[in-house]
Amino acid sequence: MPKPLQYRSGSLIYFQGDPADKVFILQAGKVNLVYQDIETGQDVHDLVQPGEFFGVKSALGRYPREENAVALQDTAIMAFTVPEFEAFAMANTRIIMKMLKVFSNQMRRLHKQVSSLMETEELNTDVGLYNVGEYYLKNKRFTQAKYVFGRYLTYYPSGKNAAQAAKNLELAETSLARYGDGKGPGINIAAAETAPAAATAPRPAVQKDGFFDRGPPESTDTAKAYYDAISLISQEKYQQAYLDFKKIVDAGEDPEYVAKSSYEMGRCLYLLNKYPECIKYYTMMLTRYPKHPDLRDTIFFVGQSYEKIGRKDQAAAFYKKILSMSSDEDDGTTIKAKRALKALEV
């Protein structure tokens, strides 16, 4: 039988990349589906209204969720397993016609985006492959950058970007070994072209309030403001730290420090014992940064906040989410999630 579910305003119903085994019909409230536009890279928001369904394509196609689903209001949902939804749809031809209309509109929009990309893309294949690698490198996704630049040198050993691809491959390998994916200082490709060693120079790790940090990468005003705010956390001045991190986010001058400060704002809310606010804030943050470098720590704090307000089922779901994301049994966040989940089961 279909299962009724309740979500409070600001709750995440599912994450992008989650396994898809349910189809949802919205009974009351409002749900926002957030995903990235393939042409612009910007977030796209699709609102689900009562009576509409969502999560259908990924569930029927048996592939991971393509978007985040967030409850914008207190929301009531009916969850169907795939067989239950198929039986329900077969008994209600109106549902099938609505599905066809929705899918047709989505395919038409996707076709326009792909056509636009093909019309504006005037680069040769080798240049396009190089640019993909450069994108990964700039975003500190070193594993992907290493693979793409390696493929470039295999396919185009005499390509116009072969020399720079070799430098970028070395830079990706070095950064991956020193920092890991999503970590370390920002990558400046232009600087790497002339001084790759300077771009990857390591900084000493310092432990602050139980979190390891490598200190300011350079003497910029934004970096100084960020590490001054980190220092406030170690002094238990959480409210002032929150306000200082918010200034960095509002200024928006350095994307790396904006993302890092966004995470720290949520941590400050948790340390201030503002657990509902922490849940709501981190939920919205994840719609903006679905692949945030501190994603698993963020999910852990959401789980802890749910636990603090007595919603243990929700807390357990977030701890299990962390365990499903990690392949490293010795990772600190994984260990904390295991311990928290075990404590709930006692």
Secondary structure, DSSP 8 states (H G I E B T S, - for coil): --EEEEE-TT-EEE-TT----EEEEEEES-EEEEEE-TTT--EEEEEE-TT-EESHHHHHHT---SSEEEESSSEEEEEEEHHHHHHHHHT-HHHHHHHHHHHHHHHHHHHHHHHHHHHH--S-HHHHHHHHHHHHHHTT-HHHHHHHHHHHHHH-TTSTTHHHHHHHHHHHHHHHHHT-TT-SS---HHHHHH-HHHHT-----EEETTEEE---SS--HHHHHHHHHHHHHHTT-HHHHHHHHHHHHHH---HHHHHHHHHHHHHHHHHTT-HHHHHHHHHHHHHH-TT-TTHHHHHHHHHHHHHHTT-HHHHHHHHHHHHHH---TT-HHHHHHHHHHHHHH-
